Amino acid sequence: MNPSTPKERKPRADALRNRERILEEAKKAFTQAGGDISLDELARQAGVGPGTLYRHFPTREALLESVYQAEVEKLAAEERRLSDSMPPRDALRAWMLLFVDYIATKKIIAPALNSIVGGSAKLFESSGTLIKNAIQSLVERAIASGDIRADLDPLDLLRALIGVSNVASAPDWQLSAKRLVDILLLGSRPSE
C-alpha cells in the first residue's frame, strides 16, 4: 500500500485577508515605532485575535521579514502591471518613483530588520534579485522602444536613487529623489 501524501491545502480566503490586514497594520506600526511594537496591540488594530497573528507569524522577526518581503513583492508586481498598462518610458518612470517609496520604508524598518538574529543580509539579497529583475525588464523594454540609450545599466539608476537616500539627512530627501528620477531619465535619452 502506497502512503498518499496529502495535498497542501490552499489557505482560505478569510485567512488570506487576515494575513494581508496584519501585514498592512504591521507595516504602519514598524514605520512609526520600529521593532518595538506590541504584537497583541497590532492584532487588535488589524481586527484579529492574537492567536490569528501568531498562527501566521510565530515571532516578531517572522512578521518583520514578511512585511519587508511583501513590500518587495509588491514592487516587483508593479513592474508587470506598469509594463502591461503604460508606454515603456512612463512605466520605468512610475516604477522608479515607487522604488523611492520602497527605499523610504526600508530605511525606516532596516534597524529592526538588522536586529534579527543572523542579520538581514540573506533577506536583502533575495529581495535584491527581485528588484534587479524588475528594473532590468523595464529598462530593456525602454531600450527596445528607443526611449532610452542602449548602453544604460539599469543598476546605475538604482544606485543613484539609493545614493540620494543614503546621503540625505533632510526630511525631504524623497522629494529630491523623485526629482532625480526625471533628471536620470532625461539624461538617459538616446543621442540625437
N, C-alpha and C positions, 0 to 999 in steps of 0.2 A: 504494500500500500504506500503510495507516494504522499508524503505530507504536503498539503497545499499551503502555500504562503498566502496569507490574507492580503488582499489588495489594500494599498494605502488609501484611506478614505479622504476625500476632498473635505476641507473644512466647511462647515455650514455657513450659510450667508450671514447669519447673525454673528457668528464667531469672527468672520472676516470684518464685519462692520465694527465690532468691539475692538478688534486689533487696530484698525485704522484710527478710531477715535482715541485710543490710548496713545498711539504714535503721534497724532496731531497735538494732543494735550501735553505730551512729554516734550515735544519739540519746543512748544511755547515755554514750558517750565524750565527746560535746560538752558534756553537762550536768556531767560530772565534771571535764573538763580544758579546756573552752572549745575554741578552734580549734587548739590545739597538740597534736594527736594524730598519731601515726604512722599513715599510711594502710595501710602494709604490716601493721602490728600489728592494725589494725582488720579487715583482710581475714582475718587468721588467726583473730581472735575470732569472726568471722561464719562461719568454716568454708569460706571460698572462697579462691581464689588471688588474688594482686594483679591479674592480668590481668582477672579477672572484675570486680573492683571498678572498675578503670579503664575497662572497657568500658561499665559502667553510669554511672559518674561520672568523667569525664575529669579533673576538677580538684577540689581541696578545696572550692572555692567552689560548684561544682555539687552536691557531696554535701551541703554545709551547707544550701543552698537547698532541696534535695529533702527533707531531714529536716524543715525548717520547714514546707514545703508539705504534706508528708504529715500532719503534726500538725493543720494547719488543715483538711485534707480529712477527717480522722477526726472532728474536732469537728463539721463540717458534716454528715457522715453520721450522727452520733449524733442530731442533731436529727430526722432522718427516722425512725430506729429508735425513739427515745423517743416520738415523736408517734404511731407505729403501735402502741405497746405500753402506753402509760400515759395516765391522765386528763390533761387539759391542764395543770393547775397542777403536778402531780407531774412531768410531762415538762419543764416550764420550770425547776423547781427542780433536777432532776437535771442538766439541761444547764448551768445556771449553775454548779453545783458542778464540772462538767467544765471549764468555762471558767476557773475559778480554777486548776485544774491546768495548763491551757494557758498561762495567764499566767506561772506559775512556770517552766515550760520555756522560754518566750520570754525571760523575764528572764535566765535563765542563758546562753542561746545568743545573745542580742542583741549582746553585744560582738563576738562572732565574726562575726555577720551584718553588723554595721556596718563591719567591716574589708574587706568585699567591695568590689572596685573598682566605683565608681559608687554605692556605698552600698546600703542595703536599702529605701529609700523605695518603689520600684516593687513590690518583693516584699510589703512590708507593706500597700500599697494594694490589691493584688489579693486578698490574704488577708482584708483588712478587709471586702471586699464579701461574701465567703462567710459570714463571721461575722455581719455585719449582716443578711443574708438569713435566716440560721438563727434568730436571736433574734426577728426580725420575725415569722416564721412561728409561732414558739412563742407569742409574746405575742398575736398575732391570734387564735390558737386559744383561748387562755385568756380573752381578752375575749369571744369568741363564746359560750363556755360559762358566762360570768357569774362566773368565778373571780377576775378582776381588773378594775380600773377601766378604763373605755373611754378615758380621757384619758391613759393611761400611755404614755410614749415609751419604746420598747424600748432606745434608746441610753442613756437615763438609767440603766438597770440596768447596762449595760456600763461606763459612766463611773464609777459608784460602785465597782464591783469593781476596775477599773483604778486608780482613785484610791487605794484601800486598799493596793494593791500598790506604788504609786509612793511613797507617804509612809511606808510601813512599813520600818523598819530592823531590826526584831526578826526573829529567825529563825522565829517562829511567826505571821507575817503571814497565812499561808494559813489557819490556824485562824480568825483574826479575819475574813478574807474569807468563809469558809464560814458563819460565824455571821451575817454581814451578809446573805447570801442569804436566810435566813429572815426577818430584820428587813425587808428590802426587800419580800419577798412579803407579809408581814403588813401592811405599810403600803400595799400596792397593792390590797388588797381593796376591793370596792365599798362605798360608804357605805350604811348601813342605812336 
